[in-house]
Amino acid sequence: MTPEFWNDVLETCAQMQTIVAPRLMEWAGQSSIEHKADGSLVTRADLWADQKIRELLQEVFPTHAYLTEEGNHTYQGEPWCWIIDPIDGTTNYSHGLPIWCIALSLLYQGMPIFGYVHAPPLGQTFHGYYHAPGHPNGAFLNGQRIGVKVAEPNQHAFFSLCARSTEVLKRSFPCKIRMLGSASYNLLTVAVGYTLGAVERTPHIWDIAPAWPILHAAGADWRWLNAPMLGQKPFPLTTNEDTSHRTFHTLVSANTSLGKFFSAYILPNTLNRGT
């Protein structure tokens, strides 16, 4: 792809951010809440943002397909496909807790090659390219290149959990624990060096695809802890599969050595496979 194409991708995401984020900030903690069939929350803000983001992307990329948390869940084999999570961290958002993101990923032939994650309350915007045709690999926070921070696990270093992974608290853990409530942001703390590792027990495709290119470009180790049981990994996406029915136990660490080390705490005595 040409540099102009990648300029359009980044500029369109930035435009989306300036249009969608102010309205979401205005509604934070005030938007009406409903429960979806899987028990997760959705607000009118999620639905509005989902539609608005799709409209903005379709103006520039009319031939691209779309998978969204609040809409279409089935990949039909299109060469180019966007994955959209209009509010990653809806529970935080609905209570006014300022850790939530707008998260997008662009897939080529079923693989995430570009990620864009904007956290409006924090003033942070992550983006990254990984094996993107015509563009070098790179991970960025607010336009500045970022990378993982490698250190020995200790009680002054952070490891981030999701709410479904608290079983590690039943025994001594080698790092200080943090729980943030937004899957994309949770994982991206590793890419920027805030944490040595992060785990998500039951993320869906839209929870992991935006962070995937950024973390890989930043040098992180990514492991699917339930891959042996599933029989396959999520990427490349399987054509005509309803992605809403699958979750992927994910461990991200600053390097392979830490990935092997932390996996023993998260899922003991189980074969763990990196990417």
Long-range contacts (C-beta under 8 A, 24 or more apart in sequence): 1-132, 1-133, 1-134, 1-135, 2-134, 3-134, 3-135, 5-134, 6-114, 6-129, 6-132, 6-134, 6-135, 8-60, 8-61, 9-106, 9-114, 10-116, 10-127, 12-56, 12-57, 12-60, 12-61, 13-104, 13-116, 13-118, 13-127, 15-56, 16-52, 16-53, 16-56, 16-57, 16-102, 16-104, 17-102, 17-118, 17-120, 17-125, 19-52, 19-56, 20-49, 20-52, 20-53, 20-56, 20-86, 20-102, 21-102, 21-118, 21-120, 22-120, 23-48, 23-49, 24-49, 24-87, 24-93, 24-102, 24-120, 25-120, 25-121, 28-93, 28-96, 28-98, 28-100, 28-121, 29-93, 29-94, 29-95, 29-96, 30-96, 31-93, 31-94, 33-94, 38-244, 40-90, 41-90, 41-91, 41-94, 42-70, 42-90, 43-87, 43-90, 43-93, 43-94, 45-86, 45-87, 45-93, 46-70, 46-86, 46-87, 46-90, 47-86, 49-86, 49-87, 49-102, 50-84, 50-86, 53-84, 53-86, 53-102, 53-104, 54-84, 57-82, 57-84, 64-106, 67-205, 67-206, 67-243, 68-206, 69-204, 69-206, 73-242, 73-243, 73-244, 74-240, 74-241, 74-242, 74-243, 75-110, 75-237, 75-238, 75-239, 75-240, 75-241, 75-243, 76-239, 76-240, 77-110, 77-239, 77-240, 79-108, 79-109, 80-106, 80-107, 80-108, 81-106, 81-107, 81-110, 81-237, 82-106, 82-107, 83-107, 83-112, 83-205, 83-206, 83-209, 83-210, 84-206, 85-184, 85-206, 85-207, 85-210, 88-117, 88-182, 88-183, 88-184, 88-185, 88-206, 88-207, 88-210, 89-180, 89-181, 89-182, 89-183, 89-184, 89-185, 91-181, 92-181, 92-182, 97-181, 98-122, 99-180, 99-181, 99-182, 99-185, 100-181, 100-182, 100-185, 101-182, 101-184, 101-185, 103-184, 103-206, 103-207, 103-210, 103-211, 104-210, 105-206, 105-209, 105-210, 105-212, 105-213, 107-209, 107-236, 107-237, 108-132, 108-133, 109-236, 110-235, 110-236, 110-237, 110-238, 110-239, 111-235, 111-236, 112-209, 112-210, 112-212, 112-213, 112-235, 113-213, 114-213, 115-209, 115-210, 115-211, 115-212, 115-213, 115-214, 116-210, 117-184, 117-185, 117-188, 117-210, 117-211, 117-214, 119-182, 119-185, 126-188, 126-191, 126-192, 126-214, 127-214, 128-191, 128-213, 128-214, 128-215, 128-216, 128-217, 128-218, 129-213, 129-217, 130-212, 130-213, 130-214, 130-216, 130-217, 131-213, 132-213, 137-216, 137-217, 138-217, 139-191, 139-213, 139-214, 139-215, 139-217, 139-218, 141-192, 146-191, 146-192, 146-193, 146-218, 147-191, 147-193, 147-218, 147-219, 148-190, 148-191, 148-193, 148-218, 148-219, 148-220, 148-254, 148-255, 149-193, 149-194, 149-196, 149-254, 150-196, 150-254, 150-255, 150-258, 151-196, 151-254, 153-196, 153-258, 153-261, 153-262, 157-195, 157-196, 158-189, 158-194, 158-195, 158-196, 159-195, 159-196, 159-197, 159-198, 159-199, 159-262, 160-186, 160-189, 160-190, 160-195, 160-197, 160-198, 160-199, 161-198, 161-199, 162-186, 162-199, 162-200, 162-201, 162-202, 162-203, 164-201, 164-202, 165-199, 165-200, 165-201, 165-266, 168-265, 168-266, 173-265, 174-265, 183-207, 183-208, 183-211, 184-210, 184-211, 187-211, 187-215, 187-250, 187-252, 188-214, 188-215, 190-215, 190-218, 190-220, 190-252, 190-253, 190-254, 191-215, 191-218, 191-220, 192-218, 193-254, 196-253, 196-254, 196-258, 196-262, 197-251, 197-252, 197-253, 197-254, 197-258, 197-259, 197-262, 198-251, 198-252, 199-249, 199-250, 199-251, 199-252, 199-262, 199-266, 200-249, 200-250, 201-247, 201-249, 202-247, 202-249, 203-247, 203-248, 203-250, 204-243, 204-244, 204-246, 204-247, 204-248, 205-234, 205-237, 205-243, 205-246, 205-248, 206-243, 208-234, 208-248, 208-250, 209-235, 211-252, 215-252, 216-275, 219-254, 219-255, 220-252, 220-253, 220-254, 220-255, 221-252, 221-253, 221-254, 221-255, 221-256, 221-258, 221-259, 221-274, 221-275, 222-250, 222-251, 222-252, 222-259, 222-274, 222-275, 223-250, 223-251, 223-252, 223-253, 223-259, 223-263, 223-272, 223-273, 223-274, 223-275, 224-248, 224-249, 224-250, 224-273, 224-275, 225-249, 225-250, 225-251, 225-263, 225-266, 225-267, 225-270, 225-272, 227-273, 228-270, 228-271, 228-273, 233-275
